Amino acid sequence: MKMKLAGCIVIAITMAVCLTGCSKQKTETIKRKDVDVVDNTDKPKTKLNWIGHWLNEHDREIMVREVAKEFSIKNPDIDLNLKFPQNIRGYRSKRDVAKMYAEMIKTDIYNWDIIWLDDQSYQYVANELQDPNWGPKYLVDFAQIPGFRETQKSFIFNNPIWAAQTGGIIVGPMLEGYYHAIFYNKNVADKIGIKIKEMGMTFDDLLEYVKAVDDYNKRTGDDIAAFYESSDWTCQEILFQRLLKSEIGNFQESLEHKGSVEKNAAFKKVLQSFEELGKYKPLIKNYKENVWFQTRHIPLNDETLFYVNGIWMYNHWMSIDEEKAKKMIPAELPVLKKTDFYQGGYIPTWAIWKNATHKDAAIELMRFWSRPQVAEKWARYTMAPTGIKGQATTGTESEHPFAIWQKNITKKYGGNIYYIPSTAYIFGEEGGNALLLDDVKTEILKLLDGETTAEEAYKKIIAEVE
C-alpha cells in the first residue's frame, strides 16, 4: 500500500514538473524576438483633440457621437478628445472660433488637431488675417492624401468651385450638401391671409408678402416681422446674393471671381430692391441683439413670417420643438430674373492643421468619416445631400415638406448650385475686393432699416473696390 502511495506521489511530481516545463517553454516562446507580438497594455494612447460640430442639433449631434464611438472602438490606441465650441468657448460662434484659429496661426501653437471649419468660418479667418489664401499655408490638402479622392463624389474634385471655398484646396470630407431657402411660418401666413409660392417665387412676389405683413400690423396693431435677423449672421445676405446672381443671369459668369461693369450694375439693382423692401421696416425689432444660435427658435413662436437660411434648419428646429417645427415650410429663394441655377453647395465640416501634433491620427478620423456608411446615415439623419460617395438615399422619399422641397429643387436645378461667403463673385479677387462682405452686409441692413439709400450704399462700397 505504501509502495503504491509512493508511486502515485512520484507520478504526480513528475506531471507537475512536466506541466511547469511546458508553461515555461510557452512563456519563453512568446518572448522570442523572432515572433511578432502586439501588446498595447502599457503603450500610451495618442490623444487626438477634435473640435466637433452640431451640438444640440438633433440627429446631427447623434451622428457625430455615433461615429466618434465607433472610431474609438476600432482604434483603441487613440484617445479621442471630442469637444464642441460650446464646451471650449462657452457658446457657438463661427466668428469667435475664427479668431481662435487666427491666434493659433499667429502664435504657432495648435492646441487642436482637427478644427471645425466650413466655408463661412474660413472666410472669417481670412478677414482676421487679411489673407483669403491662408488655407494652403496652414491646412492639410486632402487631394494629397492617398485614396481620399476616391471617397468623394467626382464633381468635388472635378469642379474647382468647391476647393475655391477654402483657398483652392479640399480641406476634408465634403460631408455636408445644402440648399438655401426662404422658410415661412405657415401659421403666420394663414393669419395674415396670404399664400406663399414654394417654387418660382419672384422679387415682386416677395415684396407683396412684405407689404401684406406691414398692412396686417397696421390694421391689427400686431407686431409680426417680415424677416428674422441676427447680429452675428446676416441672413439677408443669402437673399441678396440670390437676387444678385439672378440679375447676372449666367451661371458661369456668376461663378467667375472677376468684376465687370455688368456685375456692378446688377449690384446696384439689388441694392435698389433692398431699399424698396426697407420702406416696410421688414426686420424683426432688436435684431442687433440677437445672437443667432440662441435665437434661431424665434420663427417657431410666430414672431416672423420669413426666415432665410439653409436646409440644416430642419435639424435645428427639430432639436428645439418637433411639433412647432412642422409650421416651418421651405420655399425657393426669389429671383429678379429666372435662372437655371440655384443657391447652395457642398462644404467641409472639419480641417486639420499641417502642424497638428497628431496629424496622422487626425487624417485617419477624417478617412473614417469618408465611408459609404457615413454618407447613407447622413442622408437619413439630415434629409440633405452629401459629397461623399455611397449615398443610397437622399432622404427625399420621405413625405416631410423638407424632403419634398429638396427633391423639387434637385429636379429643377441638378448640379447647378453655388454660394460663396465673400464678394469675389461681384468684384473679383484683386487686392481686398474679396473681403468686402462685412461692408456689404452693413449697407444692406441699413437699407432694410431705411437708414440709407441704394445710391449712397453703392457709392460707399464701390469706393472700396480696387
C-alpha positions in Angstrom: 0.0 0.0 0.0 2.8 2.3 0.9 4.6 1.5 -2.3 1.5 2.3 -4.3 1.1 5.6 -2.5 4.8 6.5 -3.0 4.4 5.6 -6.7 1.4 8.0 -7.0 3.4 10.8 -5.4 6.3 10.2 -7.8 3.9 10.3 -10.8 2.2 13.5 -9.5 5.5 15.2 -9.0 6.7 14.1 -12.5 3.5 15.5 -14.1 3.8 18.8 -12.2 7.4 19.2 -13.4 6.3 18.5 -17.0 3.5 21.0 -16.8 5.8 23.6 -15.3 8.3 22.9 -18.0 5.6 23.2 -20.7 4.4 26.5 -19.2 7.9 27.8 -19.0 8.6 26.8 -22.6 5.4 28.5 -23.7 6.4 31.7 -21.9 9.8 31.6 -23.4 8.3 31.1 -26.9 6.2 34.3 -26.5 9.3 36.2 -25.5 11.3 35.1 -28.6 12.4 38.0 -30.7 11.5 36.4 -33.9 7.8 36.2 -33.0 5.7 39.3 -33.8 3.6 40.1 -30.7 1.3 43.1 -30.3 0.8 44.2 -26.7 -0.7 47.7 -26.2 -1.3 47.2 -22.4 1.4 49.7 -21.4 1.6 51.7 -24.6 0.5 55.3 -24.1 -2.5 56.3 -26.2 -2.4 59.1 -28.9 -4.6 61.9 -27.6 -6.5 63.3 -30.6 -8.0 66.7 -30.0 -11.1 67.3 -32.1 -13.4 70.3 -32.2 -16.8 68.8 -33.1 -19.9 70.3 -34.6 -23.7 70.1 -34.3 -24.1 70.1 -30.5 -27.9 70.3 -29.8 -28.8 69.9 -33.4 -31.0 66.8 -33.3 -29.8 63.8 -35.3 -26.6 65.6 -36.5 -25.3 65.5 -32.9 -26.3 61.9 -32.6 -24.4 61.1 -35.8 -21.2 62.8 -34.5 -21.3 60.8 -31.3 -22.1 57.6 -33.1 -19.1 58.0 -35.5 -16.9 59.0 -32.6 -17.8 55.9 -30.6 -17.3 53.6 -33.5 -13.9 55.1 -34.3 -12.8 54.8 -30.7 -13.8 51.1 -30.6 -11.9 50.3 -33.8 -8.9 52.4 -32.8 -8.2 51.6 -29.1 -4.7 53.2 -29.4 -6.3 56.6 -29.9 -7.8 58.7 -27.1 -10.4 60.8 -28.8 -10.9 64.1 -27.1 -14.1 65.4 -28.7 -15.2 68.9 -27.6 -17.7 71.3 -29.1 -17.3 75.0 -29.4 -19.8 75.5 -26.6 -17.6 73.4 -24.4 -14.4 75.3 -25.3 -15.6 78.9 -25.7 -18.9 78.8 -23.8 -21.0 79.4 -26.9 -21.2 78.6 -30.6 -19.9 81.3 -33.0 -18.1 80.9 -36.3 -16.6 84.4 -35.9 -15.3 83.5 -32.4 -13.6 80.3 -33.4 -12.2 82.1 -36.4 -10.4 84.5 -34.1 -9.1 81.5 -32.1 -7.8 79.9 -35.3 -6.1 83.1 -36.4 -4.4 83.3 -32.9 -3.2 79.8 -33.3 -1.6 80.7 -36.6 0.0 83.9 -35.2 1.5 82.1 -32.2 2.2 78.8 -34.0 0.5 77.0 -31.1 -2.0 74.4 -32.3 -4.0 73.1 -29.3 -6.5 71.3 -31.5 -5.6 68.7 -34.2 -9.0 68.8 -36.0 -10.9 72.1 -36.2 -14.5 72.9 -37.1 -14.2 74.7 -40.4 -16.7 75.4 -43.2 -16.8 78.0 -46.0 -18.0 80.8 -43.7 -15.6 80.3 -40.8 -12.8 80.0 -43.4 -13.8 83.5 -44.7 -13.8 84.9 -41.2 -10.3 83.6 -40.6 -9.3 85.2 -44.0 -10.7 88.5 -42.7 -8.7 88.2 -39.4 -5.5 87.5 -41.3 -6.3 89.7 -44.3 -5.4 86.7 -46.4 -8.0 84.9 -48.5 -5.4 82.2 -49.4 -4.4 81.2 -45.9 -5.7 77.7 -46.2 -2.9 76.1 -48.4 -0.3 77.6 -46.0 -1.6 76.0 -42.8 -4.1 73.3 -43.6 -3.7 69.7 -44.8 -4.7 69.4 -48.5 -6.7 66.2 -48.8 -6.0 66.0 -52.5 -2.6 64.8 -51.5 -3.9 62.1 -49.2 -3.6 58.7 -51.0 -7.1 57.2 -51.7 -9.1 60.1 -50.4 -10.1 61.4 -53.8 -11.9 58.1 -54.5 -14.1 58.5 -51.4 -15.7 61.8 -52.6 -18.2 62.2 -55.5 -16.4 63.0 -58.7 -17.6 66.6 -59.0 -15.9 67.6 -55.7 -12.5 67.4 -57.4 -13.6 67.9 -61.0 -15.2 71.3 -60.3 -12.7 73.8 -58.8 -15.5 75.9 -57.2 -15.6 73.6 -54.2 -11.9 73.9 -53.4 -12.1 77.6 -54.1 -14.2 78.0 -50.9 -11.1 77.2 -48.8 -8.3 78.8 -50.7 -8.1 76.3 -53.6 -7.7 73.1 -51.6 -10.0 70.4 -50.3 -9.5 70.6 -46.5 -11.5 67.5 -45.5 -14.6 65.3 -46.3 -17.2 67.3 -48.1 -19.9 65.8 -45.9 -22.5 68.5 -46.0 -24.5 69.3 -49.0 -27.2 72.0 -48.7 -29.6 74.4 -50.4 -30.6 77.8 -49.2 -34.3 78.5 -48.7 -36.7 81.2 -47.6 -38.7 79.4 -44.9 -42.1 80.7 -44.0 -44.2 80.1 -40.9 -47.5 78.6 -42.2 -49.5 79.7 -39.2 -48.3 83.3 -39.7 -49.1 83.2 -43.4 -52.6 81.9 -42.7 -53.1 84.5 -40.0 -52.1 87.3 -42.4 -54.2 85.7 -45.2 -51.5 85.1 -47.8 -50.4 82.0 -49.7 -46.6 81.7 -50.3 -45.2 80.3 -53.5 -42.9 77.5 -52.5 -41.5 77.3 -56.0 -41.0 80.0 -58.6 -41.1 83.0 -56.3 -40.1 86.4 -57.8 -38.9 89.5 -56.0 -42.2 91.1 -56.8 -43.9 88.3 -55.0 -41.7 88.8 -52.0 -42.4 92.5 -52.0 -46.1 91.8 -51.9 -45.7 89.5 -49.0 -43.7 92.1 -47.1 -46.3 94.7 -47.8 -49.0 92.3 -46.6 -47.2 91.9 -43.2 -47.0 95.7 -42.9 -50.7 96.2 -43.8 -51.7 93.4 -41.3 -49.7 95.1 -38.5 -51.2 98.5 -39.2 -54.7 97.0 -39.3 -54.5 94.9 -36.2 -51.8 96.6 -34.0 -49.8 93.4 -34.1 -46.0 93.4 -34.4 -45.1 90.5 -36.7 -41.8 90.9 -38.5 -41.4 90.0 -42.2 -37.8 88.7 -41.6 -35.9 87.3 -38.8 -32.3 88.7 -38.5 -29.4 88.4 -36.1 -26.3 90.3 -35.0 -23.7 87.7 -35.8 -25.1 86.1 -39.0 -26.6 88.4 -41.5 -29.2 86.1 -43.0 -30.5 88.6 -45.6 -27.1 88.4 -47.3 -28.2 85.0 -48.6 -31.2 86.6 -50.1 -29.1 89.4 -51.5 -26.7 87.0 -53.2 -29.5 85.0 -54.8 -31.1 88.2 -56.2 -27.8 89.5 -57.5 -26.8 86.3 -59.2 -30.3 86.0 -60.8 -29.8 89.5 -62.2 -26.4 88.5 -63.6 -28.3 85.6 -65.2 -25.5 83.4 -66.4 -24.3 80.6 -64.1 -20.8 80.6 -65.4 -20.4 84.3 -65.1 -21.8 84.2 -61.6 -19.1 81.6 -60.7 -16.2 83.7 -62.0 -14.2 85.7 -59.5 -14.0 88.7 -61.7 -15.5 92.1 -61.6 -17.3 93.8 -64.5 -19.4 96.7 -65.4 -22.4 94.4 -65.8 -21.9 93.0 -62.3 -21.7 96.5 -60.8 -25.0 97.3 -62.5 -26.5 94.1 -61.1 -25.1 95.0 -57.6 -26.8 98.4 -57.8 -30.1 96.9 -58.9 -30.3 94.6 -55.9 -29.4 97.5 -53.6 -32.4 99.3 -55.0 -34.5 96.2 -54.4 -33.5 96.2 -50.8 -34.2 99.9 -50.5 -37.7 99.1 -51.7 -38.1 96.4 -49.0 -36.9 98.8 -46.4 -39.9 101.1 -46.9 -41.9 98.5 -44.9 -39.4 98.0 -42.0 -39.3 94.2 -42.5 -36.6 93.3 -39.9 -37.5 91.9 -36.5 -37.0 94.5 -33.8 -33.9 94.3 -31.7 -32.2 92.1 -34.3 -28.9 93.7 -33.4 -29.1 92.0 -30.0 -30.0 88.6 -31.4 -27.2 86.0 -31.2 -28.1 83.6 -34.0 -27.7 80.2 -32.3 -29.5 81.5 -29.2 -32.5 83.0 -31.1 -33.0 80.5 -34.0 -36.2 79.5 -32.2 -37.9 82.9 -32.8 -39.7 81.9 -36.0 -41.2 78.9 -34.2 -43.0 81.3 -31.9 -44.9 83.0 -34.7 -42.9 86.2 -34.4 -41.8 86.4 -38.0 -43.1 85.3 -41.4 -39.8 84.6 -43.1 -36.5 83.0 -42.1 -33.7 82.9 -44.7 -31.1 80.2 -44.2 -30.1 76.7 -45.2 -31.9 73.3 -45.0 -29.8 72.5 -41.9 -32.6 74.3 -40.1 -34.6 71.1 -40.2 -32.3 69.6 -37.5 -32.0 72.9 -35.6 -35.8 73.3 -35.2 -36.4 69.6 -34.6 -34.0 69.8 -31.7 -35.9 72.7 -30.2 -39.6 71.6 -30.7 -40.6 68.9 -33.1 -44.2 69.9 -33.1 -43.6 73.6 -33.8 -41.0 72.7 -36.4 -43.9 71.4 -38.6 -45.0 75.0 -39.1 -41.8 76.0 -40.9 -42.0 75.3 -44.7 -39.1 75.8 -47.1 -39.7 77.9 -50.2 -37.4 78.7 -53.2 -35.5 81.9 -52.8 -36.9 84.7 -55.0 -35.3 86.0 -58.2 -35.2 89.1 -60.3 -34.8 87.0 -63.4 -35.4 83.3 -64.0 -32.3 81.2 -63.8 -31.2 77.6 -64.5 -29.1 77.6 -61.3 -29.7 77.8 -57.6 -28.0 78.7 -54.3 -26.4 76.0 -52.2 -23.3 73.9 -52.2 -21.0 71.3 -50.7 -18.8 72.3 -47.8 -16.3 70.7 -45.4 -17.1 70.4 -41.7 -13.5 69.9 -40.4 -9.9 70.6 -41.3 -6.5 69.5 -40.0 -3.6 71.8 -39.2 -0.4 71.0 -41.2 1.5 71.3 -37.9 -1.1 69.3 -35.9 0.6 67.3 -33.1 -1.3 64.1 -34.1 -1.8 64.7 -37.8 -1.7 61.1 -38.8 -4.4 60.1 -36.3 -6.5 63.1 -37.4 -6.3 62.0 -41.0 -7.4 58.6 -40.0 -10.5 60.0 -38.4 -11.4 62.0 -41.5 -11.0 58.9 -43.6 -13.4 57.2 -41.2 -15.9 59.9 -41.9 -15.5 59.4 -45.7 -17.1 55.9 -45.8 -20.3 55.0 -47.7 -21.9 54.0 -44.4 -21.5 57.6 -43.2 -22.9 59.0 -46.5 -26.0 56.8 -46.1 -26.5 57.7 -42.5 -26.1 61.4 -43.2 -28.9 61.3 -45.8 -31.2 59.6 -43.4 -30.5 61.8 -40.4 -30.4 65.2 -42.1 -32.5 64.9 -45.3 -29.7 66.6 -47.1 -27.2 65.7 -49.9 -23.6 64.9 -49.3 -20.4 64.9 -51.3 -19.2 61.6 -50.0 -19.7 58.5 -52.2 -22.1 55.7 -51.2 -25.2 57.6 -50.7 -28.0 55.1 -51.2 -30.8 57.7 -50.4 -31.2 61.4 -50.2 -33.9 61.2 -47.6 -36.3 62.6 -50.3 -38.6 59.5 -50.3 -40.0 61.0 -47.1 -43.3 62.9 -47.2 -41.8 65.6 -44.9 -42.1 69.1 -46.5 -38.3 69.5 -46.3 -37.7 66.3 -48.2 -40.3 67.1 -50.9 -39.0 70.6 -51.4 -35.4 69.3 -51.6 -36.5 66.8 -54.3 -38.1 69.5 -56.3 -35.1 71.8 -56.1 -32.8 68.9 -57.2 -35.0 68.1 -60.1 -35.2 71.7 -61.2 -31.6 72.7 -61.0 -29.5 69.5 -60.8 -25.9 70.2 -60.0 -26.0 73.9 -60.9 -25.7 75.2 -57.4 -23.2 77.5 -55.7 -22.8 80.0 -52.9 -19.8 81.9 -51.7 -19.5 83.9 -48.4 -17.3 86.6 -50.0 -17.6 89.4 -52.5 -15.2 87.7 -55.0 -18.1 86.8 -57.3 -19.0 90.5 -57.6 -15.7 92.4 -57.5 -13.0 89.8 -58.2 -10.0 88.9 -56.0 -7.8 91.9 -56.7 -6.4 93.5 -53.6 -9.1 93.3 -50.9 -12.0 93.0 -53.2 -13.0 89.5 -51.9 -13.0 90.8 -48.3 -15.8 93.4 -48.6 -18.7 91.1 -47.5 -19.0 92.6 -44.0 -19.2 96.1 -45.6 -22.0 94.9 -47.9 -23.8 93.3 -45.0 -23.7 96.6 -43.1 -25.2 98.5 -46.0 -28.0 96.0 -46.8 -29.1 96.1 -43.2 -29.1 99.9 -43.3 -31.2 99.7 -46.4 -33.7 97.4 -44.8 -33.8 99.7 -41.8 -34.4 102.7 -44.0 -31.2 104.4 -42.9 -29.6 104.9 -46.2 -30.3 104.8 -50.0 -29.2 102.5 -52.7 -27.2 105.3 -54.3 -25.4 106.1 -51.1 -24.7 102.4 -50.4 -23.4 101.8 -53.9 -21.0 104.7 -53.8 -19.7 103.7 -50.4 -18.9 100.1 -51.5 -17.6 100.9 -55.0 -15.2 103.4 -53.4 -13.5 100.5 -51.6 -13.2 98.3 -54.7 -9.7 98.2 -56.1 
